Amino acid sequence: MPRNKMPKNICGAKHDYQFWDSENKNALTHQFYLARLSELAMSMFEWKNVPDTIDTRFLEYTLFYEGAAIFFKDEDLDIIGRSHTNLPEDILVENNGNEMHKYDTNGSYLALQVQLGGDLDPYRVPRSRTAYSVGYQYPNLDENNSVIIWNNMLRMPEYPRMMFYAEKLYEIDRTIEINVKAQKTPIAILCNENERLTMRNVYEQYDGNQPFIFGSKDLDLSQLTVLKTDAPYVADKLQTLKNEIWNEALTCLGISNLNVQKKERLVSDEVTRNMGGTIASRHSRMDMRRQACDDINKMFGLNIEVEYREDFREQDDEFMIEDESGEHGKVHSMARDLRTNTHIKGVNA
């Protein structure tokens, strides 16, 4: 297409501010939900007893976007430690002014991005591995000096799934905004082409909540046709749908949520059954990380652990009164802790 020509929109205008403003809002809304879900996905696991030189944030970032990372030890690389506690005995401490720098004189453990290749073992695990990052590359890794950390049992990144839910949430959120807007401006204005700019200015005053709309004496209202669209109000139903999609995304991640829309309070058994899908969704990613910890500890003599961060289904101060169903339910003097599915004695409703 020639540079001096611009595509016209369906209304015939070459420059459509509203179109690009809408595109910008679409992009911002999509980025908002994708960022929220991405942060939740990357902050679910707590790594313990990790060597100083391991950045667990970068590790989870790599697993989220690429589905795999590599743990190894660079024998020739000395990196300043990330903390000042739980350091091995072979740490050399130097006093440089007011700062205490700590160096691992026997190399550094790293968990980085990985390029996999070569032949596969019987379980389809690549034997040839190359660790890399910005300005860094460490080739010649294999199953004898490195451990692959997989994101889940499918060995896939989490990013595409969060993109899937972000797309759904963004569509519903923007539709809600449009539907609410339609309650204020349920009209379509038909006018001559030479009156388009005038009508746009009039509409902007109307859309901007101005109490008075001013026009010149030459404004010919007889040439205008206004059609009411009578858009039904469905924003409340769309909000309910958005909540369901959001909770579905949380369930996919293994994050506690209440994805049952019910006016009265839920009994403990209902909540427990509802949590089944959430708990099951945690296993795939957690099991792969724990398996990696076991392999790393055996290979390097470490004691790394990974746990799911505390996530309480907060209901009645972290527990649900057993057998209480709302309007007609009965209340026992014993409560059930939904985190451990055990009774809590001495708790009165």
ABEGO torsion letter per residue (X at the ends): XBAABBBBBAAGBABBAAAAAAAAAAAAAAAAAAAAAAAAAAAABBBBGBBAABBAAAAAAAAAAAGBBBBBBBAABBBBBABABGBBAABBBBBBEABBBBBBAAEBBBBBBBBBBEBBBAAGBBABBBBBBBGBBBBGBBAAABBBBBABAAGBBAAAAAAAAAAAAAAAAAAAAAAAAAAABBBBBBBBAAAAAAAAAAAAAAAAGBABBBBBAABBAAABBBBBAGBBBAAAAAAAAAAAAAAAAAAAAGBBBBABBBABBBBAAAAAAAAAAAAAAAAAAAAAAAAAAAAAAAAAGBABBBBBBBBBBBBGGGBBBBGBAEAABBBBABBBBAAAGBBBBGBBX
